Amino acid sequence: MRRSSVETKKRIVSARDAGLSSDMVTAIAAEDWTDDAFDERAKVAFRFAMMYEAGHGISSSVFDGLQQHLTDPEILELAAVCSHWGARARAAIAFELDD
């Protein structure tokens, strides 16, 4: 998948600013959502975000995992955040906004 390096850099800076460990930041930069640096709650949120971004629907197993770890309002907020950042990334790619 084509990604905007501007958005990738912003994600990494945001992660550091939020206090994530260097192991987590490294895993985010590598897009390794299965890294042991993340707990199961984060991993299921990452799986949801990747499926949401791909636009092919959310599998029942991922949705079931979300419901085990997040409340309904948190799931809705996660979908809203995915929509927001996905739109920003698509705009950055479309307008070739890089470095």
Buried (B, 14 or more C-beta within 10 A) or exposed (E): EEEBEBBBEBBBEEBBEEEBEEEBBBBBEEEEBEBEBBEEBBBBBBBBBBBBBEEEEBEEEBBEBBEEBBEEEEBEEBBEEBEEBBEBBBEBBEEEBEE
